[in-house]
Amino acid sequence: MAPADLHHVSELAHEENAYSTRDSDEPVIGLAVCQILIEKAGATMRVHNNQGPAFSIEVEYPLAQPGDLQEPPPPLEVSGRAVPKSIMALVIENDTDTQDALLYHLAERGHRVIPVASLEEGLDLSQRVRFDWVFCNVQIGRKSALDVYRLFQSRVRRFIFLADEKMVIYNQELFSGHDRAVLRKPVKASEIDRLFESRKGETSVLRESATAKL
C-alpha cells in the first residue's frame, strides 16, 4: 500500500455506519470495533505501510503507574443480582447485517460480543463460555422461540429475542420479564440504550409495530 493511501484505513474505521457496508468493505467493521475497544482502554492504534498491497496495525498501551491503579466500580444491582457494567454477550443470528449492527453497537458501549450463525453453535458455546446476555433470532432453528429461551434460562442473566419489525408477537407477557425482552430488527443504537436502561426494572417489548405472526 502506498504511504499516501494509509490515511484511508483510519478514515474507514471512523465511519459511523461501517457495520452496514459489509458487501463492499468487509474488513471495516472489524477494524472499527477494534479501534473503539483500543481507544476505550486508553491505547493508540497506528497504521503502517508494508511491502506490497498490505498494511500492518500497531497498538500501543500506556504502562500504568502504581498510583494510577484504581478499584473497579461496584456492580449494578438488578432484581437482587449483581450485574457488571460490561457484559459478555452471545449473538445467535444468521443475518450478517444484524450480527454486524449488534457487534458494532455493543462494542462501542464497552461490551464483549461473540456472534454465531446457528442455534447449535450457540448452545455448544454457552456450555464452555459464561455469557451474561444472549441475543437470539426468534426464527432460528426448528425450536420455538420460547423453547430456545428455556434452554438458556439457567445459563444467562438475560435473553433477548430478535424479531423483525413487522412481526406480530402474541402473548407478549411471555416474552417480557426481568430476564427477557424483545428487540426489533433492524437494530438501532437508541433501542440498544433503552434495552440497557430497562434492565433496572421490568423489561419491555421494544418498537411494537407488527404485521406478521411469531
C-alpha positions in Angstrom: 0.0 0.0 0.0 1.3 3.4 -0.9 2.2 5.6 2.1 -0.2 8.3 0.7 -3.1 5.9 1.0 -2.6 4.9 4.6 -5.0 7.6 5.9 -7.9 5.9 4.1 -7.6 3.0 6.6 -8.2 5.2 9.6 -11.0 7.1 7.8 -12.8 3.8 7.2 -12.5 2.8 10.8 -14.2 6.1 11.8 -17.2 5.6 9.6 -20.3 5.9 11.8 -22.2 3.3 9.8 -19.3 1.0 9.0 -21.2 -2.1 10.0 -23.8 -1.6 7.2 -21.2 -1.8 4.4 -20.2 -5.5 4.7 -20.6 -6.2 0.9 -18.1 -3.5 -0.2 -15.9 -3.1 2.9 -15.9 -6.4 4.7 -12.9 -5.7 6.9 -14.2 -2.3 8.0 -16.5 -3.5 10.8 -13.7 -5.5 12.5 -11.3 -2.5 12.2 -13.9 -0.1 13.6 -14.7 -2.3 16.6 -11.0 -2.9 17.3 -10.4 0.9 17.3 -13.3 1.5 19.7 -12.0 -1.1 22.2 -8.4 0.1 21.9 -9.3 3.7 22.5 -11.6 2.9 25.4 -8.6 1.2 27.0 -6.5 4.4 26.7 -4.3 2.9 23.9 -3.4 4.2 20.5 -3.7 2.5 17.1 -1.3 3.2 14.3 -1.4 2.0 10.7 2.0 1.3 9.0 2.9 0.6 5.4 4.2 -2.9 4.4 5.8 -4.3 1.3 3.2 -4.9 -1.4 -0.5 -4.1 -1.1 -0.9 -4.9 2.6 -0.6 -2.7 5.8 0.1 -3.5 9.4 -1.6 -2.2 12.6 0.4 -1.3 15.7 -1.4 -0.9 19.1 0.4 0.9 21.9 -0.9 0.6 25.5 0.4 3.0 28.2 2.0 1.5 31.2 0.0 2.1 34.4 1.9 3.7 37.3 1.3 2.3 40.8 -0.6 5.4 41.8 -2.9 5.2 38.8 -4.4 1.9 39.7 -8.0 2.2 41.0 -10.6 -0.2 42.4 -13.1 -1.3 39.8 -16.6 0.4 40.2 -19.2 -1.6 42.1 -21.6 -3.7 40.0 -25.1 -2.6 39.4 -27.9 -4.3 41.3 -30.7 -5.8 39.1 -33.6 -7.7 40.7 -31.4 -8.6 43.6 -28.5 -9.8 41.4 -25.2 -8.0 40.7 -24.8 -7.0 37.0 -21.4 -5.9 35.8 -21.3 -2.7 33.8 -19.6 -4.6 31.0 -21.3 -7.7 29.8 -20.3 -10.7 27.7 -23.0 -11.2 25.0 -23.7 -14.1 22.7 -25.4 -13.2 19.4 -27.2 -16.1 17.7 -28.2 -14.7 14.3 -27.8 -15.9 10.7 -28.3 -12.4 9.2 -24.9 -10.8 8.8 -26.3 -7.2 8.9 -27.9 -7.8 12.3 -24.8 -9.5 13.6 -22.7 -6.6 12.5 -25.0 -4.0 13.9 -25.1 -5.7 17.3 -21.3 -6.2 17.3 -20.7 -2.6 16.5 -23.2 -1.0 18.9 -22.3 -3.3 21.9 -18.6 -3.0 21.4 -19.0 0.8 21.1 -20.5 0.7 24.6 -17.7 -1.3 26.0 -19.3 -4.8 25.9 -17.8 -8.0 24.6 -19.6 -9.9 21.9 -19.3 -13.4 20.2 -21.6 -13.9 17.2 -22.6 -17.3 15.8 -24.9 -18.2 12.9 -26.7 -21.2 14.3 -28.6 -22.4 17.4 -26.3 -25.5 17.7 -23.2 -23.3 17.7 -24.7 -21.0 20.4 -25.7 -23.9 22.7 -22.3 -25.5 22.4 -20.5 -22.3 23.1 -22.7 -21.4 26.1 -21.5 -24.7 27.7 -17.9 -23.6 27.5 -18.2 -19.8 28.0 -20.2 -17.9 30.6 -22.4 -15.3 28.9 -24.4 -12.5 30.7 -26.8 -11.9 27.8 -28.0 -13.8 24.8 -29.4 -12.1 21.7 -31.2 -14.7 19.6 -33.2 -14.7 16.3 -36.7 -15.9 17.1 -36.9 -17.9 13.9 -33.5 -19.7 14.1 -33.6 -23.4 14.2 -36.6 -25.7 14.4 -37.5 -25.0 18.1 -40.0 -22.3 19.1 -38.6 -19.0 20.4 -39.8 -19.8 24.0 -38.2 -23.3 23.9 -34.9 -21.8 22.9 -35.3 -19.3 25.8 -35.8 -22.1 28.2 -32.6 -23.8 27.0 -30.6 -20.8 28.0 -32.7 -19.7 31.0 -30.5 -21.2 33.6 -27.2 -20.3 31.9 -27.5 -16.5 31.3 -28.8 -13.4 33.1 -30.9 -12.1 30.3 -32.3 -13.4 27.0 -33.1 -11.0 24.1 -35.5 -12.1 21.3 -34.5 -10.6 18.0 -37.6 -10.1 15.9 -38.3 -8.4 12.5 -40.0 -5.0 12.8 -43.2 -6.3 11.1 -43.6 -9.4 13.2 -46.6 -9.6 15.4 -45.9 -11.1 18.9 -49.0 -12.6 20.6 -49.0 -13.3 24.3 -46.3 -10.6 24.8 -46.2 -11.2 28.5 -44.4 -14.5 27.7 -41.6 -12.6 26.0 -41.1 -9.9 28.7 -39.9 -10.1 32.3 -36.9 -9.4 34.5 -34.8 -11.8 32.4 -36.0 -11.4 28.9 -37.1 -8.8 26.3 -37.7 -8.3 22.6 -35.5 -6.2 20.3 -36.8 -5.3 16.9 -34.7 -5.5 13.7 -33.1 -3.6 12.1 -31.2 -2.8 15.3 -30.9 0.9 16.2 -28.5 2.5 18.7 -31.3 4.2 20.6 -33.0 0.8 21.2 -29.8 -0.7 22.5 -29.6 2.1 25.0 -33.3 1.6 26.0 -32.6 -2.1 26.4 -29.8 -1.5 28.9 -31.8 1.1 30.7 -34.7 -1.3 31.1 -32.5 -3.9 32.9 -33.1 -1.9 36.1 -36.7 -3.0 36.1 -39.2 -5.0 34.2 -38.2 -5.4 30.6 -40.5 -4.3 27.8 -41.1 -5.1 24.2 -39.3 -2.5 22.0 -40.7 -1.0 18.9 -44.1 -2.7 18.9 -45.2 -2.3 15.3 -46.2 -5.5 13.6 -47.9 -7.3 10.8 -46.7 -10.9 10.8 -47.2 -13.6 13.4 -44.5 -15.1 15.6 
